[in-house]
């Protein structure tokens, strides 16, 4: 979990930002399906990003505030 939820700054309009590490044989359709399923389950917007999709400076900042589940 990263973003406002990880920082404890979320409000009623916040989405849930997740960083995931997926097997190489998974596709972007799998990632979208995961986001859709989580939105249905949790009742809020979910933004799912791949661990290796961030450039180096952003990745460092995001991972520094992230909370592992």
N, CA, C and O atoms as a Tinker XYZ file with bonds, in Angstrom:
   276  protein
     1  N      0.857000   -1.168000    0.000000    73     2
     2  CA     0.000000    0.000000    0.000000    64     1     3
     3  C      0.899000    1.225000    0.000000    63     2     4     5
     4  O      1.885000    1.287000    0.734000    81     3
     5  N      0.549000    2.197000   -0.830000    73     3     6
     6  CA     1.310000    3.441000   -0.853000    64     5     7
     7  C      0.326000    4.597000   -0.998000    63     6     8     9
     8  O     -0.887000    4.388000   -1.025000    81     7
     9  N      0.841000    5.787000   -1.090000    73     7    10
    10  CA    -0.008000    6.954000   -1.258000    64     9    11
    11  C     -0.644000    7.408000    0.042000    63    10    12    13
    12  O     -0.115000    7.171000    1.128000    81    11
    13  N     -1.790000    8.064000   -0.088000    73    11    14
    14  CA    -2.421000    8.693000    1.073000    64    13    15
    15  C     -2.807000    7.689000    2.148000    63    14    16    17
    16  O     -2.732000    8.010000    3.334000    81    15
    17  N     -3.216000    6.489000    1.770000    73    15    18
    18  CA    -3.596000    5.478000    2.770000    64    17    19
    19  C     -2.380000    5.073000    3.591000    63    18    20    21
    20  O     -2.472000    4.954000    4.813000    81    19
    21  N     -1.247000    4.863000    2.939000    73    19    22
    22  CA    -0.022000    4.479000    3.654000    64    21    23
    23  C      0.442000    5.586000    4.591000    63    22    24    25
    24  O      1.009000    5.318000    5.650000    81    23
    25  N      0.197000    6.833000    4.191000    73    23    26
    26  CA     0.612000    7.970000    5.024000    64    25    27
    27  C     -0.419000    8.314000    6.092000    63    26    28    29
    28  O     -0.155000    9.161000    6.946000    81    27
    29  N     -1.585000    7.679000    6.063000    73    27    30
    30  CA    -2.642000    7.995000    7.013000    64    29    31
    31  C     -3.332000    9.304000    6.705000    63    30    32    33
    32  O     -3.898000    9.930000    7.601000    81    31
    33  N     -3.297000    9.735000    5.440000    73    31    34
    34  CA    -3.861000   11.019000    5.030000    64    33    35
    35  C     -5.086000   10.860000    4.129000    63    34    36    37
    36  O     -5.519000   11.830000    3.507000    81    35
    37  N     -5.643000    9.665000    4.051000    73    35    38
    38  CA    -6.775000    9.428000    3.159000    64    37    39
    39  C     -8.026000   10.131000    3.660000    63    38    40    41
    40  O     -8.174000   10.415000    4.848000    81    39
    41  N     -8.928000   10.404000    2.709000    73    39    42
    42  CA   -10.245000   10.926000    3.054000    64    41    43
    43  C    -11.285000   10.103000    2.292000    63    42    44    45
    44  O    -10.947000    9.100000    1.665000    81    43
    45  N    -12.524000   10.520000    2.346000    73    43    46
    46  CA   -13.601000    9.744000    1.722000    64    45    47
    47  C    -13.453000    9.620000    0.206000    63    46    48    49
    48  O    -14.002000    8.695000   -0.392000    81    47
    49  N    -12.722000   10.538000   -0.418000    73    47    50
    50  CA   -12.547000   10.518000   -1.870000    64    49    51
    51  C    -11.251000    9.849000   -2.311000    63    50    52    53
    52  O    -10.978000    9.765000   -3.508000    81    51
    53  N    -10.456000    9.375000   -1.372000    73    51    54
    54  CA    -9.162000    8.773000   -1.707000    64    53    55
    55  C     -9.332000    7.403000   -2.342000    63    54    56    57
    56  O    -10.264000    6.660000   -2.033000    81    55
    57  N     -8.399000    7.090000   -3.244000    73    55    58
    58  CA    -8.350000    5.732000   -3.772000    64    57    59
    59  C     -7.305000    4.951000   -2.985000    63    58    60    61
    60  O     -6.556000    5.522000   -2.192000    81    59
    61  N     -7.264000    3.668000   -3.206000    73    59    62
    62  CA    -6.279000    2.806000   -2.567000    64    61    63
    63  C     -5.195000    2.527000   -3.596000    63    62    64    65
    64  O     -5.464000    1.922000   -4.633000    81    63
    65  N     -3.983000    2.959000   -3.320000    73    63    66
    66  CA    -2.853000    2.763000   -4.222000    64    65    67
    67  C     -2.070000    1.538000   -3.786000    63    66    68    69
    68  O     -1.618000    1.445000   -2.645000    81    67
    69  N     -1.915000    0.598000   -4.710000    73    67    70
    70  CA    -1.201000   -0.641000   -4.417000    64    69    71
    71  C     -0.059000   -0.838000   -5.400000    63    70    72    73
    72  O     -0.181000   -0.520000   -6.584000    81    71
    73  N      1.043000   -1.361000   -4.902000    73    71    74
    74  CA     2.166000   -1.775000   -5.739000    64    73    75
    75  C      2.196000   -3.292000   -5.684000    63    74    76    77
    76  O      2.203000   -3.882000   -4.604000    81    75
    77  N      2.213000   -3.916000   -6.845000    73    75    78
    78  CA     2.205000   -5.374000   -6.878000    64    77    79
    79  C      3.410000   -5.900000   -7.652000    63    78    80    81
    80  O      3.955000   -5.233000   -8.531000    81    79
    81  N      3.798000   -7.098000   -7.299000    73    79    82
    82  CA     4.861000   -7.822000   -7.986000    64    81    83
    83  C      4.199000   -9.044000   -8.611000    63    82    84    85
    84  O      3.826000   -9.982000   -7.906000    81    83
    85  N      4.055000   -9.032000   -9.930000    73    83    86
    86  CA     3.342000  -10.110000  -10.620000    64    85    87
    87  C      4.321000  -10.990000  -11.389000    63    86    88    89
    88  O      5.390000  -10.538000  -11.802000    81    87
    89  N      3.946000  -12.239000  -11.575000    73    87    90
    90  CA     4.727000  -13.151000  -12.406000    64    89    91
    91  C      4.836000  -12.594000  -13.824000    63    90    92    93
    92  O      3.930000  -11.911000  -14.301000    81    91
    93  N      5.941000  -12.888000  -14.486000    73    91    94
    94  CA     6.175000  -12.371000  -15.831000    64    93    95
    95  C      5.146000  -12.849000  -16.850000    63    94    96    97
    96  O      4.938000  -12.188000  -17.867000    81    95
    97  N      4.506000  -13.974000  -16.597000    73    95    98
    98  CA     3.522000  -14.484000  -17.553000    64    97    99
    99  C      2.151000  -13.825000  -17.405000    63    98   100   101
   100  O      1.222000  -14.160000  -18.141000    81    99
   101  N      2.018000  -12.902000  -16.473000    73    99   102
   102  CA     0.762000  -12.175000  -16.286000    64   101   103
   103  C      0.724000  -10.980000  -17.229000    63   102   104   105
   104  O      1.767000  -10.440000  -17.598000    81   103
   105  N     -0.477000  -10.568000  -17.619000    73   103   106
   106  CA    -0.633000   -9.468000  -18.572000    64   105   107
   107  C     -1.254000   -8.248000  -17.892000    63   106   108   109
   108  O     -1.632000   -8.286000  -16.722000    81   107
   109  N     -1.345000   -7.168000  -18.664000    73   107   110
   110  CA    -2.019000   -5.976000  -18.153000    64   109   111
   111  C     -3.502000   -6.241000  -17.927000    63   110   112   113
   112  O     -4.132000   -5.579000  -17.102000    81   111
   113  N     -4.060000   -7.199000  -18.649000    73   111   114
   114  CA    -5.454000   -7.583000  -18.399000    64   113   115
   115  C     -5.596000   -8.183000  -17.003000    63   114   116   117
   116  O     -6.591000   -7.942000  -16.320000    81   115
   117  N     -4.605000   -8.962000  -16.580000    73   115   118
   118  CA    -4.616000   -9.521000  -15.229000    64   117   119
   119  C     -4.548000   -8.404000  -14.190000    63   118   120   121
   120  O     -5.237000   -8.446000  -13.171000    81   119
   121  N     -3.714000   -7.414000  -14.458000    73   119   122
   122  CA    -3.574000   -6.280000  -13.541000    64   121   123
   123  C     -4.887000   -5.507000  -13.444000    63   122   124   125
   124  O     -5.322000   -5.141000  -12.353000    81   123
   125  N     -5.509000   -5.264000  -14.590000    73   123   126
   126  CA    -6.805000   -4.585000  -14.603000    64   125   127
   127  C     -7.878000   -5.399000  -13.903000    63   126   128   129
   128  O     -8.725000   -4.847000  -13.200000    81   127
   129  N     -7.845000   -6.703000  -14.094000    73   127   130
   130  CA    -8.803000   -7.576000  -13.417000    64   129   131
   131  C     -8.628000   -7.547000  -11.916000    63   130   132   133
   132  O     -9.606000   -7.566000  -11.167000    81   131
   133  N     -7.380000   -7.501000  -11.474000    73   131   134
   134  CA    -7.100000   -7.402000  -10.041000    64   133   135
   135  C     -7.679000   -6.111000   -9.481000    63   134   136   137
   136  O     -8.336000   -6.119000   -8.440000    81   135
   137  N     -7.433000   -5.000000  -10.173000    73   135   138
   138  CA    -7.959000   -3.711000   -9.718000    64   137   139
   139  C     -9.484000   -3.746000   -9.662000    63   138   140   141
   140  O    -10.079000   -3.287000   -8.687000    81   139
   141  N    -10.111000   -4.283000  -10.693000    73   139   142
   142  CA   -11.577000   -4.367000  -10.733000    64   141   143
   143  C    -12.107000   -5.205000   -9.577000    63   142   144   145
   144  O    -13.033000   -4.793000   -8.879000    81   143
   145  N    -11.525000   -6.372000   -9.378000    73   143   146
   146  CA   -11.978000   -7.255000   -8.298000    64   145   147
   147  C    -11.811000   -6.599000   -6.930000    63   146   148   149
   148  O    -12.689000   -6.716000   -6.075000    81   147
   149  N    -10.695000   -5.915000   -6.721000    73   147   150
   150  CA   -10.467000   -5.245000   -5.437000    64   149   151
   151  C    -11.450000   -4.099000   -5.228000    63   150   152   153
   152  O    -11.925000   -3.890000   -4.112000    81   151
   153  N    -11.760000   -3.354000   -6.292000    73   151   154
   154  CA   -12.744000   -2.275000   -6.173000    64   153   155
   155  C    -14.107000   -2.827000   -5.769000    63   154   156   157
   156  O    -14.788000   -2.254000   -4.919000    81   155
   157  N    -14.499000   -3.933000   -6.377000    73   155   158
   158  CA   -15.770000   -4.569000   -6.031000    64   157   159
   159  C    -15.765000   -5.044000   -4.577000    63   158   160   161
   160  O    -16.744000   -4.854000   -3.856000    81   159
   161  N    -14.683000   -5.648000   -4.161000    73   159   162
   162  CA   -14.566000   -6.197000   -2.814000    64   161   163
   163  C    -14.509000   -5.105000   -1.749000    63   162   164   165
   164  O    -15.162000   -5.212000   -0.711000    81   163
   165  N    -13.727000   -4.055000   -2.007000    73   163   166
   166  CA   -13.480000   -3.026000   -0.998000    64   165   167
   167  C    -14.438000   -1.843000   -1.073000    63   166   168   169
   168  O    -14.569000   -1.092000   -0.106000    81   167
   169  N    -15.101000   -1.670000   -2.196000    73   167   170
   170  CA   -16.043000   -0.569000   -2.344000    64   169   171
   171  C    -15.391000    0.788000   -2.493000    63   170   172   173
   172  O    -15.984000    1.805000   -2.132000    81   171
   173  N    -14.173000    0.818000   -3.022000    73   171   174
   174  CA   -13.494000    2.090000   -3.269000    64   173   175
   175  C    -12.636000    1.951000   -4.521000    63   174   176   177
   176  O    -12.364000    0.841000   -4.979000    81   175
   177  N    -12.219000    3.075000   -5.063000    73   175   178
   178  CA   -11.342000    3.063000   -6.232000    64   177   179
   179  C     -9.981000    2.493000   -5.844000    63   178   180   181
   180  O     -9.453000    2.789000   -4.772000    81   179
   181  N     -9.424000    1.675000   -6.726000    73   179   182
   182  CA    -8.126000    1.052000   -6.478000    64   181   183
   183  C     -7.226000    1.329000   -7.669000    63   182   184   185
   184  O     -7.619000    1.116000   -8.816000    81   183
   185  N     -6.023000    1.804000   -7.397000    73   183   186
   186  CA    -5.014000    2.037000   -8.427000    64   185   187
   187  C     -3.891000    1.039000   -8.187000    63   186   188   189
   188  O     -3.243000    1.067000   -7.141000    81   187
   189  N     -3.661000    0.160000   -9.152000    73   187   190
   190  CA    -2.654000   -0.889000   -9.009000    64   189   191
   191  C     -1.510000   -0.601000   -9.972000    63   190   192   193
   192  O     -1.728000   -0.438000  -11.172000    81   191
   193  N     -0.287000   -0.539000   -9.443000    73   191   194
   194  CA     0.897000   -0.335000  -10.266000    64   193   195
   195  C      1.891000   -1.457000  -10.058000    63   194   196   197
   196  O      1.981000   -2.039000   -8.977000    81   195
   197  N      2.634000   -1.750000  -11.110000    73   195   198
   198  CA     3.663000   -2.777000  -11.009000    64   197   199
   199  C      4.906000   -2.221000  -10.333000    63   198   200   201
   200  O      5.275000   -1.065000  -10.537000    81   199
   201  N      5.534000   -3.043000   -9.541000    73   199   202
   202  CA     6.727000   -2.657000   -8.796000    64   201   203
   203  C      7.807000   -2.078000   -9.701000    63   202   204   205
   204  O      8.485000   -1.125000   -9.318000    81   203
   205  N      7.974000   -2.636000  -10.885000    73   203   206
   206  CA     9.052000   -2.193000  -11.768000    64   205   207
   207  C      8.627000   -1.137000  -12.784000    63   206   208   209
   208  O      9.377000   -0.859000  -13.720000    81   207
   209  N      7.451000   -0.544000  -12.626000    73   207   210
   210  CA     6.959000    0.425000  -13.604000    64   209   211
   211  C      7.306000    1.874000  -13.261000    63   210   212   213
   212  O      7.040000    2.772000  -14.060000    81   211
   213  N      7.883000    2.112000  -12.111000    73   211   214
   214  CA     8.226000    3.469000  -11.690000    64   213   215
   215  C      9.662000    3.792000  -12.085000    63   214   216   217
   216  O     10.525000    2.915000  -12.044000    81   215
   217  N      9.929000    5.051000  -12.470000    73   215   218
   218  CA    11.320000    5.432000  -12.702000    64   217   219
   219  C     12.030000    5.537000  -11.353000    63   218   220   221
   220  O     11.376000    5.619000  -10.313000    81   219
   221  N     13.348000    5.536000  -11.365000    73   219   222
   222  CA    14.145000    5.409000  -10.134000    64   221   223
   223  C     13.800000    6.430000   -9.049000    63   222   224   225
   224  O     13.553000    6.024000   -7.913000    81   223
   225  N     13.771000    7.740000   -9.341000    73   223   226
   226  CA    13.475000    8.697000   -8.253000    64   225   227
   227  C     12.083000    8.498000   -7.647000    63   226   228   229
   228  O     11.919000    8.538000   -6.428000    81   227
   229  N     11.091000    8.287000   -8.503000    73   227   230
   230  CA     9.728000    8.082000   -8.003000    64   229   231
   231  C      9.639000    6.768000   -7.240000    63   230   232   233
   232  O      8.988000    6.698000   -6.197000    81   231
   233  N     10.283000    5.736000   -7.746000    73   231   234
   234  CA    10.253000    4.422000   -7.092000    64   233   235
   235  C     10.805000    4.512000   -5.671000    63   234   236   237
   236  O     10.231000    3.939000   -4.745000    81   235
   237  N     11.911000    5.225000   -5.498000    73   235   238
   238  CA    12.497000    5.382000   -4.160000    64   237   239
   239  C     11.517000    6.058000   -3.213000    63   238   240   241
   240  O     11.343000    5.623000   -2.075000    81   239
   241  N     10.877000    7.121000   -3.686000    73   239   242
   242  CA     9.935000    7.865000   -2.843000    64   241   243
   243  C      8.720000    7.013000   -2.501000    63   242   244   245
   244  O      8.286000    6.974000   -1.350000    81   243
   245  N      8.176000    6.336000   -3.499000    73   243   246
   246  CA     6.986000    5.509000   -3.285000    64   245   247
   247  C      7.289000    4.366000   -2.323000    63   246   248   249
   248  O      6.519000    4.116000   -1.395000    81   247
   249  N      8.398000    3.674000   -2.537000    73   247   250
   250  CA     8.734000    2.536000   -1.677000    64   249   251
   251  C      9.099000    2.967000   -0.261000    63   250   252   253
   252  O      8.902000    2.205000    0.686000    81   251
   253  N      9.627000    4.178000   -0.104000    73   251   254
   254  CA     9.975000    4.670000    1.232000    64   253   255
   255  C      8.737000    4.846000    2.108000    63   254   256   257
   256  O      8.808000    4.675000    3.325000    81   255
   257  N      7.612000    5.184000    1.498000    73   255   258
   258  CA     6.387000    5.398000    2.279000    64   257   259
   259  C      5.458000    4.185000    2.263000    63   258   260   261
   260  O      4.464000    4.160000    2.988000    81   259
   261  N      5.768000    3.194000    1.454000    73   259   262
   262  CA     4.881000    2.040000    1.288000    64   261   263
   263  C      4.821000    1.185000    2.549000    63   262   264   265
   264  O      5.777000    1.110000    3.322000    81   263
   265  N      3.677000    0.549000    2.732000    73   263   266
   266  CA     3.462000   -0.380000    3.837000    64   265   267
   267  C      3.192000   -1.752000    3.224000    63   266   268   269
   268  O      2.245000   -1.916000    2.456000    81   267
   269  N      4.016000   -2.727000    3.560000    73   267   270
   270  CA     3.861000   -4.074000    2.998000    64   269   271
   271  C      2.663000   -4.781000    3.617000    63   270   272   273
   272  O      2.389000   -4.638000    4.809000    81   271
   273  N      1.965000   -5.532000    2.806000    73   271   274
   274  CA     0.827000   -6.322000    3.285000    64   273   275
   275  C      1.189000   -7.788000    3.293000    63   274   276
   276  O      0.367000   -8.625000    3.665000    81   275
